[in-house]
Amino acid sequence: MDSLADSGKISFKEYGKQKIYLARQDQFNIPNNEELASMKEENTKLQEHLDQQKKAITEVEGEIKSLQSNLTLEQIHDKEAKLRKEVKEMEDKLVKLRGGVTLVRPEEKKAVEAIYSEKISLWRRRKRMFKDLWDAITENSPKDLKEFKEELGIEYDEDVGVNLQSVSELLQHGKKRARGQ
Protein backbone atom coordinates (compact mmCIF):
# COMPACT_ATOMS: atom_id res chain seq x y z
CA MET A 1 0.00 0.00 0.00
CA ASP A 2 2.86 2.34 0.82
CA SER A 3 4.46 1.74 -2.59
CA LEU A 4 1.12 2.57 -4.32
CA ALA A 5 0.93 5.74 -2.25
CA ASP A 6 4.52 6.64 -3.18
CA SER A 7 3.76 6.13 -6.87
CA GLY A 8 0.76 8.46 -6.59
CA LYS A 9 -1.96 5.94 -7.43
CA ILE A 10 -3.54 6.22 -3.97
CA SER A 11 -3.24 8.70 -1.15
CA PHE A 12 -3.23 8.23 2.59
CA LYS A 13 -3.79 10.13 5.79
CA GLU A 14 -2.19 9.37 9.11
CA TYR A 15 -4.12 9.48 12.35
CA GLY A 16 -1.66 8.62 15.08
CA LYS A 17 -0.39 5.11 14.39
CA GLN A 18 -3.15 4.41 11.88
CA LYS A 19 -3.04 5.09 8.17
CA ILE A 20 -6.13 5.44 6.05
CA TYR A 21 -5.65 4.82 2.33
CA LEU A 22 -7.90 6.52 -0.20
CA ALA A 23 -8.25 6.17 -3.96
CA ARG A 24 -7.35 9.34 -5.77
CA GLN A 25 -10.39 10.69 -7.54
CA ASP A 26 -8.52 12.69 -10.16
CA GLN A 27 -7.35 9.51 -11.92
CA PHE A 28 -10.91 8.39 -12.76
CA ASN A 29 -12.96 9.63 -15.70
CA ILE A 30 -16.03 11.28 -14.21
CA PRO A 31 -18.92 11.14 -16.64
CA ASN A 32 -20.89 14.28 -17.42
CA ASN A 33 -24.70 14.52 -17.19
CA GLU A 34 -25.27 13.27 -20.75
CA GLU A 35 -23.08 10.22 -20.19
CA LEU A 36 -24.84 9.52 -16.84
CA ALA A 37 -28.24 9.74 -18.54
CA SER A 38 -27.16 7.33 -21.28
CA MET A 39 -25.74 4.97 -18.65
CA LYS A 40 -29.05 5.06 -16.77
CA GLU A 41 -30.94 4.30 -19.98
CA GLU A 42 -28.58 1.43 -20.74
CA ASN A 43 -29.03 0.15 -17.18
CA THR A 44 -32.84 0.31 -17.52
CA LYS A 45 -32.70 -1.58 -20.82
CA LEU A 46 -30.43 -4.21 -19.30
CA GLN A 47 -32.75 -4.60 -16.29
CA GLU A 48 -35.74 -5.11 -18.63
CA HIS A 49 -33.76 -7.63 -20.65
CA LEU A 50 -32.78 -9.42 -17.41
CA ASP A 51 -36.44 -9.56 -16.30
CA GLN A 52 -37.46 -11.01 -19.67
CA GLN A 53 -34.72 -13.62 -19.44
CA LYS A 54 -35.82 -14.54 -15.89
CA LYS A 55 -39.42 -14.99 -17.09
CA ALA A 56 -38.24 -17.14 -19.97
CA ILE A 57 -36.13 -19.26 -17.61
CA THR A 58 -39.10 -19.70 -15.26
CA GLU A 59 -41.30 -20.84 -18.15
CA VAL A 60 -38.69 -23.27 -19.40
CA GLU A 61 -38.14 -24.66 -15.90
CA GLY A 62 -41.90 -25.15 -15.48
CA GLU A 63 -42.06 -26.97 -18.80
CA ILE A 64 -39.11 -29.15 -17.80
CA LYS A 65 -40.78 -30.05 -14.50
CA SER A 66 -44.03 -30.95 -16.22
CA LEU A 67 -42.16 -33.09 -18.74
CA GLN A 68 -40.16 -34.82 -16.02
CA SER A 69 -43.32 -35.61 -14.06
CA ASN A 70 -44.76 -37.43 -17.07
CA LEU A 71 -43.92 -41.08 -17.51
CA THR A 72 -41.70 -42.22 -20.31
CA LEU A 73 -43.06 -44.64 -22.89
CA GLU A 74 -41.12 -47.50 -21.31
CA GLN A 75 -42.50 -46.67 -17.85
CA ILE A 76 -46.03 -46.54 -19.28
CA HIS A 77 -45.60 -49.99 -20.83
CA ASP A 78 -44.21 -51.39 -17.56
CA LYS A 79 -47.07 -49.92 -15.56
CA GLU A 80 -49.63 -51.18 -18.06
CA ALA A 81 -48.19 -54.70 -17.84
CA LYS A 82 -48.23 -54.58 -14.05
CA LEU A 83 -51.83 -53.36 -13.95
CA ARG A 84 -52.93 -55.99 -16.45
CA LYS A 85 -51.32 -58.66 -14.27
CA GLU A 86 -53.12 -57.32 -11.17
CA VAL A 87 -56.45 -57.24 -13.03
CA LYS A 88 -55.92 -60.82 -14.18
CA GLU A 89 -55.16 -61.97 -10.62
CA MET A 90 -58.24 -60.18 -9.27
CA GLU A 91 -60.46 -61.63 -12.01
CA ASP A 92 -59.18 -65.14 -11.19
CA LYS A 93 -59.91 -64.55 -7.51
CA LEU A 94 -63.38 -63.25 -8.37
CA VAL A 95 -64.10 -66.33 -10.49
CA LYS A 96 -63.07 -68.54 -7.54
CA LEU A 97 -65.28 -66.59 -5.14
CA ARG A 98 -68.26 -66.70 -7.48
CA GLY A 99 -67.69 -70.42 -7.94
CA GLY A 100 -68.22 -70.96 -4.22
CA VAL A 101 -64.64 -71.72 -3.23
CA THR A 102 -64.23 -71.43 0.52
CA LEU A 103 -61.17 -69.39 1.38
CA VAL A 104 -61.41 -70.16 5.09
CA ARG A 105 -62.38 -73.59 6.29
CA PRO A 106 -65.27 -73.72 8.77
CA GLU A 107 -63.04 -75.26 11.46
CA GLU A 108 -60.56 -72.39 11.17
CA LYS A 109 -63.38 -69.85 11.28
CA LYS A 110 -64.84 -71.43 14.42
CA ALA A 111 -61.41 -71.52 16.08
CA VAL A 112 -60.82 -67.83 15.34
CA GLU A 113 -64.33 -66.94 16.57
CA ALA A 114 -63.71 -68.90 19.78
CA ILE A 115 -60.42 -67.08 20.41
CA TYR A 116 -62.07 -63.74 19.62
CA SER A 117 -64.97 -64.50 21.94
CA GLU A 118 -62.56 -65.53 24.71
CA LYS A 119 -60.58 -62.29 24.35
CA ILE A 120 -63.77 -60.20 24.46
CA SER A 121 -64.87 -61.98 27.66
CA LEU A 122 -61.44 -61.41 29.24
CA TRP A 123 -61.65 -57.76 28.24
CA ARG A 124 -65.14 -57.48 29.76
CA ARG A 125 -64.03 -59.24 32.99
CA ARG A 126 -60.90 -57.09 33.39
CA LYS A 127 -62.83 -53.93 32.68
CA ARG A 128 -65.35 -54.87 35.37
CA MET A 129 -62.52 -55.69 37.85
CA PHE A 130 -60.86 -52.35 37.14
CA LYS A 131 -64.13 -50.46 37.58
CA ASP A 132 -64.76 -52.17 40.94
CA LEU A 133 -61.23 -51.36 42.14
CA TRP A 134 -61.40 -47.78 40.83
CA ASP A 135 -64.73 -47.19 42.55
CA ALA A 136 -63.35 -48.57 45.82
CA ILE A 137 -60.20 -46.43 45.61
CA THR A 138 -61.94 -43.19 44.64
CA GLU A 139 -65.08 -43.64 46.79
CA ASN A 140 -64.02 -41.21 49.54
CA SER A 141 -61.30 -39.38 47.61
CA PRO A 142 -61.40 -35.58 47.93
CA LYS A 143 -59.47 -35.19 44.63
CA ASP A 144 -61.13 -34.46 41.33
CA LEU A 145 -61.45 -37.84 39.60
CA LYS A 146 -60.43 -36.52 36.16
CA GLU A 147 -57.25 -34.92 37.54
CA PHE A 148 -56.45 -38.06 39.57
CA LYS A 149 -56.96 -40.23 36.48
CA GLU A 150 -54.63 -37.98 34.42
CA GLU A 151 -52.06 -37.91 37.23
CA LEU A 152 -51.95 -41.72 37.23
CA GLY A 153 -51.95 -41.89 33.41
CA ILE A 154 -55.14 -43.94 33.22
CA GLU A 155 -57.16 -43.94 30.01
CA TYR A 156 -60.59 -45.50 29.57
CA ASP A 157 -61.42 -47.35 26.38
CA GLU A 158 -63.67 -44.49 25.29
CA ASP A 159 -60.82 -41.98 25.77
CA VAL A 160 -58.89 -43.64 22.96
CA GLY A 161 -61.91 -44.22 20.70
CA VAL A 162 -62.58 -47.88 21.50
CA ASN A 163 -65.95 -49.19 22.55
CA LEU A 164 -66.25 -52.70 23.98
CA GLN A 165 -69.88 -52.94 22.91
CA SER A 166 -69.14 -52.19 19.24
CA VAL A 167 -66.21 -54.61 19.21
CA SER A 168 -68.28 -57.40 20.78
CA GLU A 169 -71.07 -56.75 18.27
CA LEU A 170 -68.68 -57.73 15.47
CA LEU A 171 -68.90 -61.32 16.66
CA GLN A 172 -72.69 -61.12 16.89
CA HIS A 173 -73.00 -59.77 13.36
CA GLY A 174 -70.71 -62.51 12.10
CA LYS A 175 -72.91 -65.15 13.72
CA LYS A 176 -76.09 -63.58 12.34
CA ARG A 177 -74.69 -63.72 8.84
CA ALA A 178 -73.68 -67.30 9.29
CA ARG A 179 -77.25 -68.29 10.34
CA GLY A 180 -78.78 -66.47 7.38
CA GLN A 181 -76.69 -68.34 4.83
C-alpha positions in Angstrom: 0.0 0.0 0.0 2.9 2.3 0.8 4.5 1.7 -2.6 1.1 2.6 -4.3 0.9 5.7 -2.3 4.5 6.6 -3.2 3.8 6.1 -6.9 0.8 8.5 -6.6 -2.0 5.9 -7.4 -3.5 6.2 -4.0 -3.2 8.7 -1.2 -3.2 8.2 2.6 -3.8 10.1 5.8 -2.2 9.4 9.1 -4.1 9.5 12.4 -1.7 8.6 15.1 -0.4 5.1 14.4 -3.2 4.4 11.9 -3.0 5.1 8.2 -6.1 5.4 6.0 -5.6 4.8 2.3 -7.9 6.5 -0.2 -8.3 6.2 -4.0 -7.3 9.3 -5.8 -10.4 10.7 -7.5 -8.5 12.7 -10.2 -7.4 9.5 -11.9 -10.9 8.4 -12.8 -13.0 9.6 -15.7 -16.0 11.3 -14.2 -18.9 11.1 -16.6 -20.9 14.3 -17.4 -24.7 14.5 -17.2 -25.3 13.3 -20.7 -23.1 10.2 -20.2 -24.8 9.5 -16.8 -28.2 9.7 -18.5 -27.2 7.3 -21.3 -25.7 5.0 -18.7 -29.1 5.1 -16.8 -30.9 4.3 -20.0 -28.6 1.4 -20.7 -29.0 0.1 -17.2 -32.8 0.3 -17.5 -32.7 -1.6 -20.8 -30.4 -4.2 -19.3 -32.8 -4.6 -16.3 -35.7 -5.1 -18.6 -33.8 -7.6 -20.6 -32.8 -9.4 -17.4 -36.4 -9.6 -16.3 -37.5 -11.0 -19.7 -34.7 -13.6 -19.4 -35.8 -14.5 -15.9 -39.4 -15.0 -17.1 -38.2 -17.1 -20.0 -36.1 -19.3 -17.6 -39.1 -19.7 -15.3 -41.3 -20.8 -18.2 -38.7 -23.3 -19.4 -38.1 -24.7 -15.9 -41.9 -25.1 -15.5 -42.1 -27.0 -18.8 -39.1 -29.2 -17.8 -40.8 -30.1 -14.5 -44.0 -30.9 -16.2 -42.2 -33.1 -18.7 -40.2 -34.8 -16.0 -43.3 -35.6 -14.1 -44.8 -37.4 -17.1 -43.9 -41.1 -17.5 -41.7 -42.2 -20.3 -43.1 -44.6 -22.9 -41.1 -47.5 -21.3 -42.5 -46.7 -17.8 -46.0 -46.5 -19.3 -45.6 -50.0 -20.8 -44.2 -51.4 -17.6 -47.1 -49.9 -15.6 -49.6 -51.2 -18.1 -48.2 -54.7 -17.8 -48.2 -54.6 -14.0 -51.8 -53.4 -14.0 -52.9 -56.0 -16.5 -51.3 -58.7 -14.3 -53.1 -57.3 -11.2 -56.4 -57.2 -13.0 -55.9 -60.8 -14.2 -55.2 -62.0 -10.6 -58.2 -60.2 -9.3 -60.5 -61.6 -12.0 -59.2 -65.1 -11.2 -59.9 -64.6 -7.5 -63.4 -63.2 -8.4 -64.1 -66.3 -10.5 -63.1 -68.5 -7.5 -65.3 -66.6 -5.1 -68.3 -66.7 -7.5 -67.7 -70.4 -7.9 -68.2 -71.0 -4.2 -64.6 -71.7 -3.2 -64.2 -71.4 0.5 -61.2 -69.4 1.4 -61.4 -70.2 5.1 -62.4 -73.6 6.3 -65.3 -73.7 8.8 -63.0 -75.3 11.5 -60.6 -72.4 11.2 -63.4 -69.8 11.3 -64.8 -71.4 14.4 -61.4 -71.5 16.1 -60.8 -67.8 15.3 -64.3 -66.9 16.6 -63.7 -68.9 19.8 -60.4 -67.1 20.4 -62.1 -63.7 19.6 -65.0 -64.5 21.9 -62.6 -65.5 24.7 -60.6 -62.3 24.4 -63.8 -60.2 24.5 -64.9 -62.0 27.7 -61.4 -61.4 29.2 -61.6 -57.8 28.2 -65.1 -57.5 29.8 -64.0 -59.2 33.0 -60.9 -57.1 33.4 -62.8 -53.9 32.7 -65.3 -54.9 35.4 -62.5 -55.7 37.8 -60.9 -52.3 37.1 -64.1 -50.5 37.6 -64.8 -52.2 40.9 -61.2 -51.4 42.1 -61.4 -47.8 40.8 -64.7 -47.2 42.5 -63.4 -48.6 45.8 -60.2 -46.4 45.6 -61.9 -43.2 44.6 -65.1 -43.6 46.8 -64.0 -41.2 49.5 -61.3 -39.4 47.6 -61.4 -35.6 47.9 -59.5 -35.2 44.6 -61.1 -34.5 41.3 -61.4 -37.8 39.6 -60.4 -36.5 36.2 -57.3 -34.9 37.5 -56.4 -38.1 39.6 -57.0 -40.2 36.5 -54.6 -38.0 34.4 -52.1 -37.9 37.2 -51.9 -41.7 37.2 -52.0 -41.9 33.4 -55.1 -43.9 33.2 -57.2 -43.9 30.0 -60.6 -45.5 29.6 -61.4 -47.4 26.4 -63.7 -44.5 25.3 -60.8 -42.0 25.8 -58.9 -43.6 23.0 -61.9 -44.2 20.7 -62.6 -47.9 21.5 -65.9 -49.2 22.5 -66.2 -52.7 24.0 -69.9 -52.9 22.9 -69.1 -52.2 19.2 -66.2 -54.6 19.2 -68.3 -57.4 20.8 -71.1 -56.7 18.3 -68.7 -57.7 15.5 -68.9 -61.3 16.7 -72.7 -61.1 16.9 -73.0 -59.8 13.4 -70.7 -62.5 12.1 -72.9 -65.2 13.7 -76.1 -63.6 12.3 -74.7 -63.7 8.8 -73.7 -67.3 9.3 -77.2 -68.3 10.3 -78.8 -66.5 7.4 -76.7 -68.3 4.8 
